[in-house]
Amino acid sequence: MQTTTAPTTVTTIPAMSYGQMLEQVRYNGAYATRERAEQVVHAVLSALGRRVTGEERVELAARLPREAARIFAAQIPGADEMTGWAFVRDLATRTGGSLATTRWDVGSVLGVVARLAGPDLLDRLLAQLPSGYAILFGRAELIQAA
């Protein structure tokens, strides 16, 4: 007799609402308006959605507020590997922002995403992504000496 298991589904209640997320990003990034914070959240989550795959993608979407999860999950992940610096550079090109401003925007959003993800999921996300992403999420990136 062959048994099959149903795919795992992750159902969690996000730790904050989308409005609370926007206010946290607005505060962290010192944005003048909620609209600007929302633009930044949309751009950064879209870019992140093009990078994250697998179970980590599903789990992260489940931990984000519903509106944020839709933005993140609407993206098709790319097959190319992109370092953290290339991620910022690509986003700056897409949004027309400077590298410094885009780096600020990314940190403002991904710091909140890191808190929503929690340490275990964040560890797995960072293990999946190429080098340079830890600092974008507000973590130091330790590199083993050769």
N, C-alpha and C positions, 0 to 999 in steps of 0.2 A: 504494500500500500504506500503510495507516494503522497506526502503531505506538502502543502505549499503554505507559505506564510504571506500574509498581506504586507504590503509595503508599510513601513513605519510612517506615521503621520505625526507631525509635531503640532500640538495645540497648546499655546501658552497665551496668557493675557499680557499684552505689552505693559511695561512698568510705567509708561506715561502716555498721555494722549498726544496726538499730532500737534495740537496747540501748545502743549507743554514743551514738546520737543523744539518747536519753532522758537519759543521764548528762551529756552536754554541756549540754543544756537545763537539767538540774537544777543543774549547776555555775554556768552563766551567770545563772540566775534565782535562785540561792540558795534553792531549794525544799528543804524539810525531808525530803521523801520522794520516792522514784521514782514512786509513784502520783500525787502532785500534779504532777510533771513530765509524766507521761503524760496527765493530764487537760488540761493546758495545751496540749500538743502536739496533741491531738485537736481541741480547740476552735479553735486558730489555723489548723491545716491545713484544717479544714473550712471556715472562713471564707475562707481563701485560695482554696480550690477553687471557691468561688462567685464569684470575681473573675477568674481567669486562664482564657484561651481559646486556641484555635489550636495551632500547632506548639509554642509555648512551654509550653503545658500538658502536651503529650506529652513533651517533653524534660525538663521539671522532674520529672514523675512517674518517668521513667526514672532520674533521678539520686538520687531519694530512696530510703531503705531500703524494702523491699517493703511492710511494714506501714504506713509513713507514706504511701507512694504510694497504697495502697488508701483510706486516709482522705481524702486530697486528691482523688483521682479519683472518689470516690463522690458528690461534690457536683455539682449541675447549675449551671453558671455563670448568673448573673443578667444581664439585659439592661441594667439601670440602671448608670449610672456612679456610683461611690462614691469620694470623696476618701480619702486616708489617715486623716484625722481621723474621717470618717464611718464608715470601716471599724472603727476602734477603738470608736467610740460604739455601733455596731451589735453588735459582739461583746460589749461590756459589758452591753448590754440582754439579749442571748441567754443570757449566763452568769450574770447577776446580780452581776457584779463592779463595782467602782468604776472610773472612767475611768483613774485613776492606776495601779491594779493591772493593769487590762487592758492599758494601754500597756506596762507592764513585761513582762507575759506575751508580748505580741506581739513585742517586741524580743528577748526571750530565745529565742523559737522562730525568728523570721525571720533572726536573725543566723546561726544554724546552717544554715538553708535557703540563705542567701546563699553560704556557703562551699561547700555541696554543689552549688549551681547553677553556680558559677564566674562570673568577671567578664563573659564574653561573653553568656551566657544571662541573667544578672541585668540587664545593660544592655537587652536586648530585652524582658524582663519589665517593667522600669520604663518603657520607652517605650510599652508597651501600657496601663499603668495610669494613672489620673488623678494629679494632683499630690498630694504628701504621702506617698507610699509609700517613697521613697528613705530617709528617716530611719528608717522602721520596719525596713528591712533593714540599718541601720547605716551608711548613706551620707549624705553631705551632698547636698542638692538645690539645684543652681544654677539660678537663674531669670534669664533674659535681660531686661535693662532695656528698657522700652518706648521 
